[in-house]
Amino acid sequence: MGFQEAIQAGFAGYVKFEGRATRSEYWFWVLFLIVVQIVFQILMAILGNWIGILYMIFSLGTLLPGIAVSFRRMHDIDRSALWLLIAFVPIVGTILLIVWFCSPGTPGPNRYGAPSI
């Protein structure tokens, strides 16, 4: 899955919490959010902090799709999305989630459905 396809899939699955998301879909979504954040930071440095309001609106608009793609990514590695709560364990939880997000999905169908293309 390419960058543009991943972003389209992220917004198309706005509140789709079932199914599976490939590594590329998840990481391209994260890359998109990071690039947009950098652009907003540059704009705030040049034009002033009022651009921050637009960034807050963008952040709220991408919150649910980000959570949904994280759910689907956990499903791809055959784990319950409740494992995302481990992020609240300082340092160790975040490291564990990064390792899981980087690991390949289960080959073939699992209890969350067939692999996404």
Backbone torsions as a table, in degrees:
resi	resn	phi	psi	omega
1	MET	NA	132.0	-179.8
2	GLY	-86.0	175.5	-176.9
3	PHE	-59.2	-51.6	-177.0
4	GLN	-65.2	-40.2	178.5
5	GLU	-63.3	-39.2	179.9
6	ALA	-64.9	-41.0	179.2
7	ILE	-66.8	-42.6	177.7
8	GLN	-62.8	-41.2	178.7
9	ALA	-65.3	-37.1	178.0
10	GLY	-62.9	-44.1	179.0
11	PHE	-77.1	-31.6	178.2
12	ALA	-67.9	-35.8	178.0
13	GLY	-94.6	43.6	-172.5
14	TYR	-46.4	-48.8	178.3
15	VAL	-127.8	33.8	178.6
16	LYS	-92.1	103.4	-175.6
17	PHE	-99.3	-0.3	176.7
18	GLU	-107.0	163.6	-179.1
19	GLY	97.3	-166.0	-174.4
20	ARG	-132.3	151.3	176.7
21	ALA	-128.7	132.0	-179.7
22	THR	-71.5	167.6	176.6
23	ARG	-58.5	-44.3	-177.5
24	SER	-63.9	-39.4	178.6
25	GLU	-61.4	-44.9	-179.2
26	TYR	-66.5	-49.9	-173.9
27	TRP	-71.9	-31.7	174.0
28	PHE	-67.8	-34.4	175.8
29	TRP	-63.3	-45.1	178.5
30	VAL	-62.6	-43.4	178.3
31	LEU	-59.9	-42.6	177.4
32	PHE	-57.9	-46.4	-179.6
33	LEU	-64.7	-38.9	179.6
34	ILE	-67.0	-43.9	179.9
35	VAL	-62.4	-43.8	179.4
36	VAL	-64.3	-38.9	178.1
37	GLN	-63.4	-41.7	178.4
38	ILE	-63.5	-42.1	178.5
39	VAL	-61.5	-44.0	178.5
40	PHE	-64.8	-37.6	178.1
41	GLN	-63.5	-41.9	178.2
42	ILE	-64.7	-44.3	178.8
43	LEU	-62.9	-38.0	178.3
44	MET	-66.8	-35.4	178.2
45	ALA	-68.1	-34.3	-177.3
46	ILE	-85.2	-48.7	-170.8
47	LEU	-98.6	-14.2	-179.6
48	GLY	112.5	171.3	-173.6
49	ASN	-73.9	-11.4	-179.3
50	TRP	-63.4	-22.2	176.1
51	ILE	-65.2	-22.9	178.8
52	GLY	-57.6	-29.8	177.6
53	ILE	-64.0	-42.9	177.1
54	LEU	-63.8	-38.4	178.6
55	TYR	-65.4	-39.1	177.3
56	MET	-63.4	-40.2	177.7
57	ILE	-63.7	-44.5	176.8
58	PHE	-60.8	-43.5	-179.2
59	SER	-62.4	-42.4	177.8
60	LEU	-66.7	-35.2	179.6
61	GLY	-71.3	-22.5	-179.5
62	THR	-106.1	2.5	-180.0
63	LEU	-64.3	-54.7	-179.6
64	LEU	-62.9	-44.1	176.6
65	PRO	-61.8	-34.6	178.2
66	GLY	-66.4	-41.9	177.1
67	ILE	-66.0	-41.8	-179.0
68	ALA	-63.4	-43.4	-179.8
69	VAL	-68.4	-30.5	174.9
70	SER	-67.4	-41.2	175.7
71	PHE	-58.6	-49.4	-177.4
72	ARG	-65.0	-33.3	177.8
73	ARG	-66.4	-41.7	177.0
74	MET	-63.1	-37.7	177.4
75	HIS	-64.8	-32.4	-179.3
76	ASP	-66.1	-30.8	178.0
77	ILE	-95.5	16.1	175.3
78	ASP	62.3	42.9	175.3
79	ARG	-124.8	149.9	176.1
80	SER	-68.4	146.9	178.7
81	ALA	-67.5	-15.2	176.5
82	LEU	-62.9	-20.0	177.0
83	TRP	-64.8	-16.9	177.0
84	LEU	-63.5	-23.3	179.5
85	LEU	-66.9	-15.2	178.0
86	ILE	-65.2	-15.0	176.9
87	ALA	-61.3	-20.9	179.2
88	PHE	-77.5	-9.3	173.0
89	VAL	-83.4	117.1	-174.3
90	PRO	-56.6	138.2	174.9
91	ILE	61.2	-61.0	-176.1
92	VAL	-62.0	-43.1	-179.7
93	GLY	-62.6	-43.0	179.7
94	THR	-65.8	-43.2	178.8
95	ILE	-62.3	-43.7	179.1
96	LEU	-61.7	-42.7	178.5
97	LEU	-64.1	-40.6	178.4
98	ILE	-62.4	-42.5	177.9
99	VAL	-61.2	-45.5	179.6
100	TRP	-65.0	-41.7	179.7
101	PHE	-65.0	-26.7	179.0
102	CYS	-86.4	-15.4	-176.6
103	SER	-79.0	151.2	-179.6
104	PRO	-68.4	151.8	177.5
105	GLY	-72.5	166.0	178.4
106	THR	-69.3	134.3	179.3
107	PRO	-71.3	140.4	179.8
108	GLY	73.8	-175.4	-177.8
109	PRO	-68.7	149.3	171.0
110	ASN	-129.8	-169.0	-175.8
111	ARG	-68.0	-8.3	179.3
112	TYR	-103.1	2.3	176.5
113	GLY	121.6	-173.1	180.0
114	ALA	-79.5	154.9	179.0
115	PRO	-62.1	144.0	176.2
116	SER	-77.4	158.7	-175.0
117	ILE	-86.0	NA	NA
